[in-house]
């Protein structure tokens, strides 16, 4: 299935159309990270154009303002904290078109309200953190696809200033609540989607989780967000297996540990 962050939203790859594992492969190849149902379109273009405006001129322009905050890790640093292919499930390879970060630039957080009609669609793209309506100061993201482009793992780290990270977590939780039942369009198909949100008790960090399923696709997509200090880690795992990408919680925790370690050193 699919899902999307502040860097720019790329649609994700739904596990596979029910009875057709190749359905997602086509779209997945089409949109950089477009490995997904509807949000996918958002993610690819959105990832570069919207989100953490960091990748665009916005980040560079206001960089000096936030650069003095030692707790604000740059996109270059965040990029080194994303999980390598060796840690991900076997068979996944980096989608270079979905890899981006804000480099040395640091922008000021900015409000980016999302129309109610667009919120659920953003949750089907890789940069799904955008659904919270706040653009981050810095970010780094990439995504991995399996050989058939029917499964996807997308990871992203965003940093914020002040109390904005807390606001983003609250905004994402609310977005999950508003999108418990919605319709997404993918590769000419209309898929009725169900989303179930929860707060994983097994997570070592305060986390929120959403599992998306649809009778149109096999498997499902799991979204996980974890906050550590002023940083938020988001992971999307779209899988055609029965676990519906449940490993997203473990992957997000591992990234959060990496981020927290560096934060404690600054």
C-alpha positions as CSV (number, residue, x, y, z in Angstrom):
1,X,0.0,0.0,0.0
2,X,1.3,3.5,0.5
3,X,2.3,6.3,2.6
4,X,4.6,9.8,2.6
5,X,7.4,13.6,5.2
6,X,8.7,17.2,5.2
7,X,11.2,16.5,2.6
8,X,8.8,16.0,-0.1
9,X,6.1,13.5,-0.6
10,X,6.5,10.7,-3.1
11,X,3.7,8.3,-3.5
12,X,4.4,4.9,-2.0
13,X,4.0,1.5,-3.5
14,X,0.9,-0.3,-2.4
15,X,1.8,-3.9,-1.6
16,X,0.2,-5.2,-4.7
17,X,-3.2,-5.1,-6.3
18,X,-5.2,-8.0,-5.0
19,X,-4.4,-10.8,-7.4
20,X,-1.9,-8.7,-9.3
21,X,1.6,-8.3,-7.8
22,X,2.7,-6.3,-10.8
23,X,0.2,-3.6,-10.5
24,X,2.3,-1.6,-8.1
25,X,5.5,-2.2,-10.0
26,X,4.4,-0.1,-12.9
27,X,3.5,2.9,-10.9
28,X,6.4,2.5,-8.6
29,X,8.8,2.8,-11.5
30,X,7.0,5.7,-12.9
31,X,7.2,8.2,-10.0
32,X,10.6,8.3,-8.4
33,X,9.4,7.0,-5.1
34,X,6.1,6.9,-6.8
35,X,6.0,3.4,-5.5
36,X,2.7,4.1,-4.1
37,X,-0.9,4.5,-4.5
38,X,-2.2,8.1,-4.4
39,X,0.1,9.9,-2.1
40,X,2.8,8.7,-4.4
41,X,2.3,11.5,-6.8
42,X,2.5,13.9,-3.9
43,X,5.7,12.4,-2.6
44,X,7.8,12.6,-5.7
45,X,7.2,16.1,-6.8
46,X,6.2,17.2,-3.3
47,X,9.4,15.9,-1.8
48,X,11.4,18.3,-3.8
49,X,9.1,21.1,-3.9
50,X,7.3,21.1,-0.7
51,X,7.8,19.9,2.8
52,X,10.9,20.9,4.5
53,X,11.4,23.7,2.1
54,X,14.9,23.0,3.1
55,X,15.8,21.4,-0.1
56,X,14.5,24.4,-1.9
57,X,15.7,28.0,-1.7
58,X,13.7,28.4,1.6
59,X,16.2,26.4,3.6
60,X,19.2,28.2,2.2
61,X,17.7,31.6,2.6
62,X,16.8,31.4,6.3
63,X,19.7,29.0,7.2
64,X,21.6,31.5,9.3
65,X,18.7,32.1,11.6
66,X,18.5,28.5,13.0
67,X,22.1,27.5,12.3
68,X,23.1,28.9,15.7
69,X,21.0,26.3,17.5
70,X,23.3,23.4,18.3
71,X,20.4,21.0,18.7
72,X,19.4,21.5,15.1
73,X,21.1,18.7,13.2
74,X,21.8,19.5,9.5
75,X,20.4,17.5,6.7
76,X,23.9,16.2,5.9
77,X,24.2,14.8,9.4
78,X,20.7,13.4,9.4
79,X,21.5,11.6,6.2
80,X,24.2,9.6,7.9
81,X,21.7,8.5,10.5
82,X,19.3,6.8,8.1
83,X,19.5,3.1,8.1
84,X,21.8,1.4,5.5
85,X,20.6,-1.3,3.1
86,X,22.4,-3.9,5.3
87,X,19.9,-3.3,8.1
88,X,16.8,-3.4,6.0
89,X,14.9,-6.6,4.9
90,X,16.7,-8.7,2.2
91,X,16.0,-7.8,-1.4
92,X,15.4,-4.0,-0.9
93,X,17.6,-1.6,-2.9
94,X,17.9,2.2,-2.6
95,X,15.7,4.3,-5.0
96,X,18.1,7.1,-5.7
97,X,15.3,9.3,-7.0
98,X,13.8,9.3,-3.5
99,X,16.9,10.3,-1.7
100,X,17.3,13.9,-0.6
101,X,18.3,16.1,2.3
102,X,18.8,19.8,3.1
103,X,22.6,19.6,3.2
104,X,24.2,22.3,5.4
105,X,21.2,24.7,5.1
106,X,18.9,25.2,8.1
107,X,15.5,26.9,7.6
108,X,13.0,28.3,10.1
109,X,10.0,26.1,10.8
110,X,7.0,27.3,8.9
111,X,3.3,26.7,8.9
112,X,2.0,24.8,5.9
113,X,-1.7,24.1,6.5
114,X,-3.1,21.2,4.6
115,X,-6.7,21.4,3.3
116,X,-8.9,18.7,4.9
117,X,-9.5,17.1,1.5
118,X,-5.8,16.5,1.0
119,X,-4.8,15.1,4.4
120,X,-5.6,11.5,3.8
121,X,-3.9,11.5,0.4
122,X,-0.7,12.7,2.0
123,X,-0.7,9.7,4.3
124,X,-0.3,7.5,1.2
125,X,3.0,9.1,0.2
126,X,6.5,8.7,1.5
127,X,6.7,12.2,3.1
128,X,3.5,11.7,5.0
129,X,4.8,13.9,7.9
130,X,3.6,16.8,5.7
131,X,0.0,15.9,6.9
132,X,0.8,17.7,10.2
133,X,0.9,21.0,8.4
134,X,4.4,22.2,9.6
135,X,7.6,22.3,7.5
136,X,10.8,21.4,9.3
137,X,14.1,23.2,9.7
138,X,16.1,20.3,8.3
139,X,15.5,16.8,6.9
140,X,16.9,13.8,5.2
141,X,15.0,11.0,3.6
142,X,15.3,8.0,1.2
143,X,13.4,5.0,0.3
144,X,14.1,1.4,-0.7
145,X,12.1,-0.8,-3.1
146,X,12.1,-4.6,-3.6
147,X,12.9,-6.1,-7.0
148,X,9.3,-6.2,-8.1
149,X,8.6,-2.6,-6.9
150,X,5.6,-4.1,-5.0
151,X,7.1,-3.3,-1.5
152,X,8.7,-0.2,-0.1
153,X,10.5,1.1,3.0
154,X,10.7,4.9,3.3
155,X,12.6,6.6,6.1
156,X,12.9,10.2,7.0
157,X,14.2,12.4,9.9
158,X,13.0,16.0,10.4
159,X,14.2,18.5,13.0
160,X,12.2,21.4,14.3
161,X,12.7,24.4,16.6
162,X,10.9,25.3,19.8
163,X,7.9,23.0,20.6
164,X,7.1,22.4,16.9
165,X,8.1,18.7,17.1
166,X,5.5,18.1,19.7
167,X,2.9,19.9,17.6
168,X,3.8,17.8,14.6
169,X,3.3,14.5,16.6
170,X,-0.1,15.8,17.7
171,X,-1.0,16.9,14.2
172,X,-0.1,13.4,12.8
173,X,-2.2,11.7,15.5
174,X,-5.1,13.9,14.6
175,X,-4.6,13.2,10.9
176,X,-4.7,9.4,11.6
177,X,-8.0,9.9,13.4
178,X,-9.5,11.8,10.5
179,X,-8.5,9.2,7.9
180,X,-9.9,6.0,9.5
181,X,-11.8,5.4,6.3
182,X,-10.9,7.1,3.0
183,X,-10.6,6.4,-0.8
184,X,-7.3,6.6,-2.7
185,X,-6.7,6.3,-6.4
186,X,-3.8,4.3,-7.8
187,X,-2.9,3.3,-11.3
188,X,-6.5,3.7,-12.5
189,X,-8.0,1.9,-9.6
190,X,-10.0,3.3,-6.7
191,X,-9.2,1.7,-3.4
192,X,-11.3,2.0,-0.3
193,X,-8.8,2.2,2.6
194,X,-9.1,1.6,6.3
195,X,-6.6,3.1,8.7
196,X,-6.2,2.0,12.3
197,X,-4.1,4.2,14.6
198,X,-2.4,3.2,17.9
199,X,0.4,4.1,20.3
200,X,2.8,1.1,20.3
201,X,3.5,0.0,23.9
202,X,6.5,-2.0,22.8
203,X,8.3,1.0,21.5
204,X,11.2,2.3,23.7
205,X,10.1,5.8,22.6
206,X,6.8,7.6,22.6
207,X,5.5,6.6,19.2
208,X,2.4,6.6,17.1
209,X,1.5,4.1,14.4
210,X,-1.1,3.7,11.7
211,X,-1.8,0.6,9.7
212,X,-3.5,1.0,6.3
213,X,-5.3,-1.9,4.5
214,X,-7.5,-2.2,1.5
215,X,-9.3,-5.1,-0.2
216,X,-7.8,-3.8,-3.4
217,X,-4.3,-4.6,-2.3
218,X,-2.7,-7.5,-0.6
219,X,-0.8,-6.9,2.6
220,X,-0.8,-3.3,4.0
221,X,1.2,-0.3,4.9
222,X,2.4,0.7,8.4
223,X,3.4,4.3,9.3
224,X,5.4,5.0,12.4
225,X,6.5,8.4,13.9
226,X,8.8,8.7,16.9
227,X,10.0,11.9,18.5
228,X,13.3,12.3,20.2
229,X,14.0,15.8,21.4
230,X,13.4,18.2,18.5
231,X,13.7,15.5,15.9
232,X,10.9,13.3,14.4
233,X,11.7,9.9,12.8
234,X,9.1,8.6,10.3
235,X,9.0,5.3,8.6
236,X,6.7,3.8,6.0
237,X,6.7,0.1,5.3
238,X,4.5,-1.1,2.5
239,X,4.4,-4.9,2.4
240,X,2.5,-7.5,0.5
241,X,2.9,-9.9,3.4
242,X,0.4,-10.6,6.2
243,X,2.4,-8.5,8.7
244,X,1.5,-5.4,6.8
245,X,4.9,-3.8,7.3
246,X,4.8,-4.2,11.0
247,X,8.7,-4.1,11.2
248,X,8.3,-0.3,10.7
249,X,8.2,0.1,14.5
250,X,11.6,-1.6,15.0
251,X,13.2,0.3,12.1
252,X,11.9,3.6,13.4
253,X,13.3,2.8,16.9
254,X,16.7,2.0,15.5
255,X,16.9,5.3,13.7
256,X,15.7,7.2,16.8
257,X,18.5,5.6,18.8
258,X,21.0,6.9,16.2
259,X,19.5,10.4,16.3
260,X,19.4,10.5,20.1
261,X,23.0,9.4,20.4
262,X,24.2,12.3,18.2
263,X,21.9,14.7,20.0
264,X,23.5,13.8,23.3
265,X,26.9,14.6,21.8
266,X,26.0,18.1,20.7
